[in-house]
Amino acid sequence: MTELHRWHHSKKISESNANYVNHLMVWDIIFGTFFLPKHREVGEIGLLNQEYSEGYIGQVLAPFQGDIDKPADYYKHTDKYRQFE
């Protein structure tokens, strides 16, 4: 399961927009966000936003904060993320 979720932390946007659930991957299958390529390992992982909250509550609230720069904002910041494609 942890290897599956590592793809969610890939620095490539096309790979990280997947595998949101840590334990019940059935939700990723249902919502079409399951991603596990065969015969490949995830490359460089990490957060592009070094100020991203490390606390539980901050991470839960992050998707609802419009001013936080995260991969979901890719189309607003293509110049920043282009290097990882």
N, CA, C and O atoms as a printed pandas DataFrame, in Angstrom:
     atom_number atom_name residue_name chain_id  residue_number  x_coord  y_coord  z_coord
0              1         N          MET        A               1    0.807   -1.193    0.000
1              2        CA          MET        A               1    0.000    0.000    0.000
2              3         C          MET        A               1    0.856    1.265    0.000
3              4         O          MET        A               1    0.529    2.226   -0.696
4              5         N          THR        A               2    1.942    1.280    0.766
5              6        CA          THR        A               2    2.749    2.494    0.796
6              7         C          THR        A               2    3.389    2.762   -0.562
7              8         O          THR        A               2    3.514    3.919   -0.964
8              9         N          GLU        A               3    3.792    1.720   -1.270
9             10        CA          GLU        A               3    4.376    1.920   -2.596
10            11         C          GLU        A               3    3.342    2.509   -3.546
11            12         O          GLU        A               3    3.671    3.361   -4.371
12            13         N          LEU        A               4    2.116    2.070   -3.435
13            14        CA          LEU        A               4    1.040    2.608   -4.258
14            15         C          LEU        A               4    0.856    4.100   -3.989
15            16         O          LEU        A               4    0.711    4.887   -4.925
16            17         N          HIS        A               5    0.861    4.485   -2.734
17            18        CA          HIS        A               5    0.656    5.896   -2.385
18            19         C          HIS        A               5    1.864    6.757   -2.743
19            20         O          HIS        A               5    1.724    7.967   -2.924
20            21         N          ARG        A               6    3.045    6.154   -2.847
21            22        CA          ARG        A               6    4.234    6.927   -3.248
22            23         C          ARG        A               6    4.028    7.586   -4.605
23            24         O          ARG        A               6    4.566    8.665   -4.852
24            25         N          TRP        A               7    3.256    6.954   -5.491
25            26        CA          TRP        A               7    2.984    7.560   -6.796
26            27         C          TRP        A               7    2.248    8.884   -6.626
27            28         O          TRP        A               7    2.399    9.781   -7.455
28            29         N          HIS        A               8    1.465    9.018   -5.581
29            30        CA          HIS        A               8    0.751   10.260   -5.310
30            31         C          HIS        A               8    1.724   11.400   -5.016
31            32         O          HIS        A               8    1.387   12.569   -5.206
32            33         N          HIS        A               9    2.919   11.067   -4.556
33            34        CA          HIS        A               9    3.912   12.074   -4.214
34            35         C          HIS        A               9    4.985   12.244   -5.283
35            36         O          HIS        A               9    6.015   12.874   -5.041
36            37         N          SER        A              10    4.744   11.683   -6.464
37            38        CA          SER        A              10    5.667   11.893   -7.582
38            39         C          SER        A              10    5.688   13.373   -7.930
39            40         O          SER        A              10    4.667   14.051   -7.815
40            41         N          LYS        A              11    6.828   13.874   -8.349
41            42        CA          LYS        A              11    6.909   15.276   -8.763
42            43         C          LYS        A              11    6.357   15.482  -10.168
43            44         O          LYS        A              11    6.230   16.621  -10.618
44            45         N          LYS        A              12    6.031   14.405  -10.861
45            46        CA          LYS        A              12    5.383   14.527  -12.173
46            47         C          LYS        A              12    3.879   14.625  -11.948
47            48         O          LYS        A              12    3.267   13.714  -11.390
48            49         N          ILE        A              13    3.297   15.717  -12.377
49            50        CA          ILE        A              13    1.883   15.964  -12.150
50            51         C          ILE        A              13    1.026   14.851  -12.732
51            52         O          ILE        A              13    0.034   14.453  -12.122
52            53         N          SER        A              14    1.387   14.353  -13.879
53            54        CA          SER        A              14    0.598   13.302  -14.526
54            55         C          SER        A              14    0.566   12.017  -13.689
55            56         O          SER        A              14   -0.349   11.208  -13.842
56            57         N          GLU        A              15    1.538   11.825  -12.823
57            58        CA          GLU        A              15    1.576   10.647  -11.961
58            59         C          GLU        A              15    1.013   10.928  -10.570
59            60         O          GLU        A              15    0.446   10.038   -9.934
60            61         N          SER        A              16    1.166   12.148  -10.104
61            62        CA          SER        A              16    0.773   12.450   -8.726
62            63         C          SER        A              16   -0.710   12.745   -8.564
63            64         O          SER        A              16   -1.203   12.789   -7.437
64            65         N          ASN        A              17   -1.416   12.944   -9.634
65            66        CA          ASN        A              17   -2.851   13.207   -9.550
66            67         C          ASN        A              17   -3.606   11.896   -9.422
67            68         O          ASN        A              17   -4.585   11.670  -10.133
68            69         N          ALA        A              18   -3.162   11.034   -8.524
69            70        CA          ALA        A              18   -3.726    9.692   -8.364
70            71         C          ALA        A              18   -3.430    9.162   -6.965
71            72         O          ALA        A              18   -2.678    9.766   -6.200
72            73         N          ASN        A              19   -4.034    8.025   -6.651
73            74        CA          ASN        A              19   -3.751    7.284   -5.417
74            75         C          ASN        A              19   -3.863    8.163   -4.163
75            76         O          ASN        A              19   -2.912    8.289   -3.391
76            77         N          TYR        A              20   -5.018    8.754   -3.984
77            78        CA          TYR        A              20   -5.249    9.643   -2.853
78            79         C          TYR        A              20   -5.447    8.887   -1.546
79            80         O          TYR        A              20   -5.159    9.423   -0.476
80            81         N          VAL        A              21   -5.928    7.665   -1.613
81            82        CA          VAL        A              21   -6.278    6.910   -0.412
82            83         C          VAL        A              21   -5.103    6.031    0.011
83            84         O          VAL        A              21   -4.463    5.383   -0.816
84            85         N          ASN        A              22   -4.838    6.024    1.299
85            86        CA          ASN        A              22   -3.731    5.231    1.821
86            87         C          ASN        A              22   -4.089    3.777    2.075
87            88         O          ASN        A              22   -3.243    2.902    1.892
88            89         N          HIS        A              23   -5.318    3.492    2.490
89            90        CA          HIS        A              23   -5.645    2.144    2.946
90            91         C          HIS        A              23   -6.678    1.409    2.093
91            92         O          HIS        A              23   -6.500    0.225    1.809
92            93         N          LEU        A              24   -7.717    2.060    1.691
93            94        CA          LEU        A              24   -8.764    1.391    0.908
94            95         C          LEU        A              24   -8.715    1.869   -0.539
95            96         O          LEU        A              24   -9.451    2.774   -0.930
96            97         N          MET        A              25   -7.851    1.258   -1.318
97            98        CA          MET        A              25   -7.664    1.714   -2.688
98            99         C          MET        A              25   -8.917    1.564   -3.546
99           100         O          MET        A              25   -8.963    2.056   -4.673
100          101         N          VAL        A              26   -9.928    0.887   -3.014
101          102        CA          VAL        A              26  -11.175    0.735   -3.757
102          103         C          VAL        A              26  -11.744    2.111   -4.123
103          104         O          VAL        A              26  -12.362    2.254   -5.178
104          105         N          TRP        A              27  -11.548    3.119   -3.274
105          106        CA          TRP        A              27  -12.055    4.459   -3.585
106          107         C          TRP        A              27  -11.327    5.047   -4.788
107          108         O          TRP        A              27  -11.954    5.705   -5.618
108          109         N          ASP        A              28  -10.037    4.829   -4.901
109          110        CA          ASP        A              28   -9.302    5.303   -6.078
110          111         C          ASP        A              28   -9.759    4.565   -7.331
111          112         O          ASP        A              28   -9.819    5.153   -8.410
112          113         N          ILE        A              29  -10.075    3.299   -7.197
113          114        CA          ILE        A              29  -10.587    2.534   -8.342
114          115         C          ILE        A              29  -11.950    3.084   -8.757
115          116         O          ILE        A              29  -12.198    3.301   -9.943
116          117         N          ILE        A              30  -12.831    3.310   -7.783
117          118        CA          ILE        A              30  -14.177    3.829   -8.072
118          119         C          ILE        A              30  -14.117    5.197   -8.735
119          120         O          ILE        A              30  -14.844    5.450   -9.696
120          121         N          PHE        A              31  -13.262    6.081   -8.235
121          122        CA          PHE        A              31  -13.202    7.444   -8.759
122          123         C          PHE        A              31  -12.209    7.609   -9.917
123          124         O          PHE        A              31  -11.997    8.720  -10.404
124          125         N          GLY        A              32  -11.611    6.511  -10.349
125          126        CA          GLY        A              32  -10.713    6.568  -11.513
126          127         C          GLY        A              32   -9.372    7.220  -11.238
127          128         O          GLY        A              32   -8.727    7.713  -12.163
128          129         N          THR        A              33   -8.940    7.234   -9.988
129          130        CA          THR        A              33   -7.659    7.848   -9.643
130          131         C          THR        A              33   -6.592    6.817   -9.265
131          132         O          THR        A              33   -5.538    7.176   -8.740
132          133         N          PHE        A              34   -6.861    5.553   -9.528
133          134        CA          PHE        A              34   -5.892    4.490   -9.257
134          135         C          PHE        A              34   -4.807    4.522  -10.321
135          136         O          PHE        A              34   -5.104    4.581  -11.514
136          137         N          PHE        A              35   -3.536    4.482   -9.890
137          138        CA          PHE        A              35   -2.407    4.536  -10.826
138          139         C          PHE        A              35   -1.281    3.666  -10.297
139          140         O          PHE        A              35   -0.705    3.963   -9.250
140          141         N          LEU        A              36   -0.965    2.602  -11.005
141          142        CA          LEU        A              36    0.137    1.723  -10.626
142          143         C          LEU        A              36    0.695    1.085  -11.897
143          144         O          LEU        A              36    0.281   -0.011  -12.277
144          145         N          PRO        A              37    1.633    1.769  -12.553
145          146        CA          PRO        A              37    2.206    1.227  -13.784
146          147         C          PRO        A              37    3.035   -0.026  -13.522
147          148         O          PRO        A              37    3.734   -0.128  -12.514
148          149         N          LYS        A              38    2.942   -0.957  -14.434
149          150        CA          LYS        A              38    3.712   -2.200  -14.296
150          151         C          LYS        A              38    5.146   -1.981  -14.748
151          152         O          LYS        A              38    5.413   -1.200  -15.661
152          153         N          HIS        A              39    6.047   -2.669  -14.108
153          154        CA          HIS        A              39    7.468   -2.677  -14.482
154          155         C          HIS        A              39    8.112   -1.286  -14.399
155          156         O          HIS        A              39    9.033   -0.979  -15.155
156          157         N          ARG        A              40    7.625   -0.457  -13.485
157          158        CA          ARG        A              40    8.207    0.868  -13.268
158          159         C          ARG        A              40    8.194    1.181  -11.790
159          160         O          ARG        A              40    7.315    0.727  -11.058
160          161         N          GLU        A              41    9.163    1.950  -11.354
161          162        CA          GLU        A              41    9.180    2.462   -9.993
162          163         C          GLU        A              41    8.964    3.958  -10.058
163          164         O          GLU        A              41    9.288    4.608  -11.052
164          165         N          VAL        A              42    8.409    4.495   -8.980
165          166        CA          VAL        A              42    8.196    5.937   -8.932
166          167         C          VAL        A              42    9.554    6.628   -8.932
167          168         O          VAL        A              42   10.509    6.150   -8.320
168          169         N          GLY        A              43    9.625    7.755   -9.622
169          170        CA          GLY        A              43   10.876    8.515   -9.686
170          171         C          GLY        A              43   11.017    9.440   -8.494
171          172         O          GLY        A              43   10.782    9.038   -7.354
172          173         N          GLU        A              44   11.397   10.669   -8.757
173          174        CA          GLU        A              44   11.606   11.646   -7.692
174          175         C          GLU        A              44   10.278   11.990   -7.025
175          176         O          GLU        A              44    9.283   12.267   -7.696
176          177         N          ILE        A              45   10.279   11.968   -5.700
177          178        CA          ILE        A              45    9.066   12.309   -4.962
178          179         C          ILE        A              45    9.340   13.508   -4.069
179          180         O          ILE        A              45   10.491   13.853   -3.803
180          181         N          GLY        A              46    8.278   14.128   -3.619
181          182        CA          GLY        A              46    8.416   15.247   -2.690
182          183         C          GLY        A              46    7.348   16.287   -2.921
183          184         O          GLY        A              46    6.525   16.166   -3.828
184          185         N          LEU        A              47    7.371   17.290   -2.104
185          186        CA          LEU        A              47    6.434   18.398   -2.228
186          187         C          LEU        A              47    7.114   19.539   -2.960
187          188         O          LEU        A              47    8.248   19.902   -2.648
188          189         N          LEU        A              48    6.415   20.101   -3.934
189          190        CA          LEU        A              48    6.963   21.265   -4.617
190          191         C          LEU        A              48    6.826   22.504   -3.748
191          192         O          LEU        A              48    7.633   23.429   -3.839
192          193         N          ASN        A              49    5.815   22.517   -2.918
193          194        CA          ASN        A              49    5.603   23.639   -2.009
194          195         C          ASN        A              49    6.242   23.300   -0.667
195          196         O          ASN        A              49    5.696   22.501    0.094
196          197         N          GLN        A              50    7.363   23.885   -0.378
197          198        CA          GLN        A              50    8.083   23.575    0.854
198          199         C          GLN        A              50    7.390   24.127    2.098
199          200         O          GLN        A              50    7.761   23.765    3.214
200          201         N          GLU        A              51    6.387   24.998    1.928
201          202        CA          GLU        A              51    5.660   25.556    3.060
202          203         C          GLU        A              51    4.368   24.792    3.340
203          204         O          GLU        A              51    3.564   25.222    4.167
204          205         N          TYR        A              52    4.163   23.667    2.663
205          206        CA          TYR        A              52    2.956   22.863    2.863
206          207         C          TYR        A              52    2.901   22.373    4.311
207          208         O          TYR        A              52    3.909   21.930    4.862
208          209         N          SER        A              53    1.744   22.455    4.906
209          210        CA          SER        A              53    1.581   22.106    6.319
210          211         C          SER        A              53    2.039   20.681    6.629
211          212         O          SER        A              53    1.760   19.755    5.868
212          213         N          GLU        A              54    2.730   20.515    7.729
213          214        CA          GLU        A              54    3.123   19.182    8.191
214          215         C          GLU        A              54    2.136   18.632    9.210
215          216         O          GLU        A              54    2.193   17.451    9.552
216          217         N          GLY        A              55    1.230   19.479    9.698
217          218        CA          GLY        A              55    0.251   19.051   10.685
218          219         C          GLY        A              55   -0.984   18.442   10.047
219          220         O          GLY        A              55   -1.323   18.752    8.905
220          221         N          TYR        A              56   -1.643   17.586   10.781
221          222        CA          TYR        A              56   -2.814   16.867   10.270
222          223         C          TYR        A              56   -3.931   17.822    9.854
223          224         O          TYR        A              56   -4.443   17.721    8.739
224          225         N          ILE        A              57   -4.313   18.741   10.730
225          226        CA          ILE        A              57   -5.407   19.667   10.437
226          227         C          ILE        A              57   -5.057   20.545    9.228
227          228         O          ILE        A              57   -5.902   20.784    8.365
228          229         N          GLY        A              58   -3.838   21.012    9.172
229          230        CA          GLY        A              58   -3.403   21.835    8.037
230          231         C          GLY        A              58   -3.490   21.090    6.713
231          232         O          GLY        A              58   -3.851   21.675    5.692
232          233         N          GLN        A              59   -3.164   19.814    6.726
233          234        CA          GLN        A              59   -3.241   19.017    5.502
234          235         C          GLN        A              59   -4.687   18.733    5.111
235          236         O          GLN        A              59   -5.020   18.696    3.927
236          237         N          VAL        A              60   -5.539   18.533    6.107
237          238        CA          VAL        A              60   -6.959   18.307    5.819
238          239         C          VAL        A              60   -7.577   19.563    5.209
239          240         O          VAL        A              60   -8.410   19.470    4.307
240          241         N          LEU        A              61   -7.174   20.730    5.694
241          242        CA          LEU        A              61   -7.739   21.993    5.225
242          243         C          LEU        A              61   -7.098   22.503    3.932
243          244         O          LEU        A              61   -7.680   23.355    3.260
244          245         N          ALA        A              62   -5.927   22.007    3.572
245          246        CA          ALA        A              62   -5.177   22.508    2.417
246          247         C          ALA        A              62   -5.976   22.567    1.115
247          248         O          ALA        A              62   -5.885   23.578    0.417
248          249         N          PRO        A              63   -6.747   21.552    0.749
249          250        CA          PRO        A              63   -7.475   21.630   -0.518
250          251         C          PRO        A              63   -8.519   22.750   -0.571
251          252         O          PRO        A              63   -8.971   23.129   -1.652
252          253         N          PHE        A              64   -8.898   23.274    0.589
253          254        CA          PHE        A              64   -9.928   24.303    0.641
254          255         C          PHE        A              64   -9.360   25.713    0.726
255          256         O          PHE        A              64  -10.108   26.688    0.799
256          257         N          GLN        A              65   -8.035   25.816    0.717
257          258        CA          GLN        A              65   -7.381   27.120    0.793
258          259         C          GLN        A              65   -6.906   27.505   -0.592
259          260         O          GLN        A              65   -6.026   26.853   -1.154
260          261         N          GLY        A              66   -7.473   28.548   -1.140
261          262        CA          GLY        A              66   -7.160   28.958   -2.506
262          263         C          GLY        A              66   -5.762   29.519   -2.690
263          264         O          GLY        A              66   -5.264   29.549   -3.815
264          265         N          ASP        A              67   -5.117   29.961   -1.629
265          266        CA          ASP        A              67   -3.812   30.598   -1.780
266          267         C          ASP        A              67   -2.636   29.638   -1.637
267          268         O          ASP        A              67   -1.485   30.069   -1.708
268          269         N          ILE        A              68   -2.894   28.364   -1.439
269          270        CA          ILE        A              68   -1.804   27.407   -1.266
270          271         C          ILE        A              68   -1.403   26.851   -2.635
271          272         O          ILE        A              68   -2.263   26.464   -3.426
272          273         N          ASP        A              69   -0.138   26.813   -2.903
273          274        CA          ASP        A              69    0.370   26.349   -4.193
274          275         C          ASP        A              69    0.656   24.858   -4.096
275          276         O          ASP        A              69    1.552   24.446   -3.359
276          277         N          LYS        A              70   -0.085   24.059   -4.820
277          278        CA          LYS        A              70    0.051   22.607   -4.777
278          279         C          LYS        A              70   -0.169   22.058   -6.178
279          280         O          LYS        A              70   -0.642   22.796   -7.043
280          281         N          PRO        A              71    0.152   20.804   -6.438
281          282        CA          PRO        A              71   -0.019   20.258   -7.775
282          283         C          PRO        A              71   -1.413   20.432   -8.358
283          284         O          PRO        A              71   -1.552   20.512   -9.579
284          285         N          ALA        A              72   -2.442   20.493   -7.537
285          286        CA          ALA        A              72   -3.787   20.705   -8.068
286          287         C          ALA        A              72   -3.889   22.049   -8.785
287          288         O          ALA        A              72   -4.802   22.252   -9.584
288          289         N          ASP        A              73   -2.964   22.966   -8.508
289          290        CA          ASP        A              73   -2.945   24.275   -9.161
290          291         C          ASP        A              73   -2.057   24.276  -10.407
291          292         O          ASP        A              73   -1.643   25.339  -10.869
292          293         N          TYR        A              74   -1.774   23.138  -10.932
293          294        CA          TYR        A              74   -0.841   23.014  -12.052
294          295         C          TYR        A              74   -1.133   23.991  -13.178
295          296         O          TYR        A              74   -0.220   24.648  -13.678
296          297         N          TYR        A              75   -2.386   24.095  -13.581
297          298        CA          TYR        A              75   -2.706   24.929  -14.741
298          299         C          TYR        A              75   -2.555   26.417  -14.454
299          300         O          TYR        A              75   -2.508   27.221  -15.386
300          301         N          LYS        A              76   -2.480   26.793  -13.201
301          302        CA          LYS        A              76   -2.235   28.194  -12.850
302          303         C          LYS        A              76   -0.737   28.496  -12.790
303          304         O          LYS        A              76   -0.332   29.657  -12.839
304          305         N          HIS        A              77    0.087   27.444  -12.683
305          306        CA          HIS        A              77    1.525   27.628  -12.488
306          307         C          HIS        A              77    2.328   26.695  -13.397
307          308         O          HIS        A              77    3.287   26.071  -12.943
308          309         N          THR        A              78    1.954   26.593  -14.656
309          310        CA          THR        A              78    2.636   25.656  -15.543
310          311         C          THR        A              78    4.128   25.908  -15.644
311          312         O          THR        A              78    4.905   24.963  -15.783
312          313         N          ASP        A              79    4.545   27.175  -15.575
313          314        CA          ASP        A              79    5.976   27.469  -15.676
314          315         C          ASP        A              79    6.759   26.828  -14.529
315          316         O          ASP        A              79    7.881   26.364  -14.732
316          317         N          LYS        A              80    6.178   26.798  -13.325
317          318        CA          LYS        A              80    6.853   26.217  -12.165
318          319         C          LYS        A              80    6.944   24.697  -12.268
319          320         O          LYS        A              80    7.960   24.109  -11.896
320          321         N          TYR        A              81    5.898   24.064  -12.767
321          322        CA          TYR        A              81    5.838   22.602  -12.795
322          323         C          TYR        A              81    6.392   21.985  -14.069
323          324         O          TYR        A              81    6.658   20.783  -14.092
324          325         N          ARG        A              82    6.574   22.754  -15.116
325          326        CA          ARG        A              82    6.989   22.224  -16.406
326          327         C          ARG        A              82    8.260   21.390  -16.317
327          328         O          ARG        A              82    8.414   20.412  -17.049
328          329         N          GLN        A              83    9.161   21.764  -15.436
329          330        CA          GLN        A              83   10.436   21.049  -15.321
330          331         C          GLN        A              83   10.291   19.598  -14.891
331          332         O          GLN        A              83   11.216   18.807  -15.075
332          333         N          PHE        A              84    9.135   19.231  -14.316
333          334        CA          PHE        A              84    8.943   17.869  -13.830
334          335         C          PHE        A              84    8.163   16.994  -14.800
335          336         O          PHE        A              84    7.990   15.802  -14.548
336          337         N          GLU        A              85    7.700   17.550  -15.883
337          338        CA          GLU        A              85    6.917   16.748  -16.848
338          339         C          GLU        A              85    7.817   15.893  -17.691
339          340         O          GLU        A              85    7.338   15.155  -18.552
